[in-house]
Amino acid sequence: MSSHDREDAHPGDAHLLLEAINVTKQFPGVKALDGVDFELRAGEVHILFGENGAGKSTLISMIAGAARPTSGEFRFNGSPVHLNSVHEARALGISAVFQEFSLIPQMSVEENLFLGAEETRSGILQKRALHRRATEILKDLDFHLPVNLPVSRLTRAEQQMVEIAKAFRSELSVLVLDEPTASLTQHETEQLFRLIARLKADGVGIIYITHRMSEIREIGDRITILRDGHYIDTVDAKTTSEDELVRLMTGRVVGQIFPTVSYNPQQTLLEVSDLATADNGVRGASVTVRRGEIVGLAGLVGSGKSKFTQACFGARQIASGMVKFKDEDVTGLSTRKMLDRGFLYLPSDRKNDGLMMMRPVRENVSLASLTQRPVSNGLVLSAGGETRMATELAERLHLSPMRIERTVEHFSGGNQQKAMLARSLTREFDLIAFDEPTVGVDVGTRAAIYRFIAELCENGAAILLISSDLPEILHLSNRAYVFYRGQVQAELEGAQITEENVLKHFFEREAA
């Protein structure tokens, strides 16, 4: 039994660390939270659960001192507190690790760890002390990161580790973790859960946001559900069923998350032979995709499945091999030329790669169709045509709130994902590649995205589904390729796509 599986004292026996009492947060035109109550006890993992846009991020932003409530109050160890800044929250031992990173790419790991909290003497930065302290923190957390390396040279999983490590530069009372495992491998996730178990034993209260039911079962003690900015209920994490959680979260019963897909494989659209990338992330991979089918690319984070698709799309340099699309050799063509030929790739990192965060939904939706009607009238853009198209697609995908002129950064993660997915409907695409399409989205939005992908397939598109979420591969793919260290480990079809068959190719290569 692992350390995080053992039974600790019941959370109800511990004292209250933090309380939110009748907290309301009003933004222009939107009430993000409406009279919400929440409590956190010492030594518990309290899951904050709800659909995207339910108010979770707003609540933790206020707890972390990054935003202030419009009304209501917070209490810390029984006394009223005003969390007017991140600095004030950290002085109380409250630290948050948000889903969106706040790292400076050009600065080193150790500089990022102590950004804003540098150790100085007579106004002079104590670099040796900073280096020593950073090394100690990373060693204590069992995070194997080079402290002198610029953050820009780290993988996304390693950057996530730096974000987590930042919370440990001072003594902790409350730790907020917002979707912390979204970029982590299984091994790194287990590391994090061991760390959480250790913090619980030390009496730290942990607020944890996740949409992964398995994580709730494994580490959660209590779950508080929010819906549309309102408090719904607080329930026991070990005894509340998945169906009940979905009902509380959405207000409805979601009987079937995954749709039944009617595949109709026709001619081959994409044929990739012995592909290798210049960065050696992909080595001799061969894949085919046909119109009217969903082909899954499975594998752990870093297995090469995303790099493979990026290379096919023209977003990553190819060293050798051939990419044929609609019987044409397109090896090494630019992303613009691939778009013009009917191939769309939607990346996993919507913030950095998929969306223009400071531009409105309207512009993000039309991005792949700027030369097509109704967005373009030849040489000039048609503002009216673009607005009509973006409005129709926003309504079809149930964007909330329905405000296409609002900048994308002010939407929840699930609605940001919808804005990016809408791009696939702005013109006729023959092949659409979805890279981790449901990262950080709730169960209700997840079901809608799956139905959306299924409909595209049934309407004759070829779909590439790149996913580290095994159930997505098992339930949506009619064929699947398993990647391991940049190579295709196995090709499975139909009834062969089982959990056992996929997993046995995740970790090690079969003997010849």
Protein Blocks (a to p, Z undefined) as FASTA:
>chain_A
ZZklpccddfklpccfbdcehiacddehiafbghiacdddehiacdddddehilmmmmmm
mmnopaccfbdcddeehiacddfbfklmmmnopacddfbdcbdfkbcfklmmmgoiacce
ehiacfklmmmmmmmmmmmnopacdfkbcfklpcfklmmmmmmmmmmmpccfbdcdehkl
lmpcfklmmmmmmmmmmmmmnopacddddfbfklmmmmmmbdcddeehiafbdcdfklmc
fklmmmmmnopacfblbacddddddddfbdcehiacfklpaghiacdddehiacddedde
hilmmmmmmmmnopaccfbdcddeehiafehiafklmmmnopacddfblmlmmpcfkbcf
klmmmmmmmmbcfkbghjaccfklmmmmmmmmmmmnopacddfkbcfklpcfklmmmmmm
mmmmmpccfbdcdehklgoiafklmmmmmmmmmmmmmnopacddddfblklmmmmpcbdc
ddeehiafbdcehjllcfklmmmmmmbccdZZ
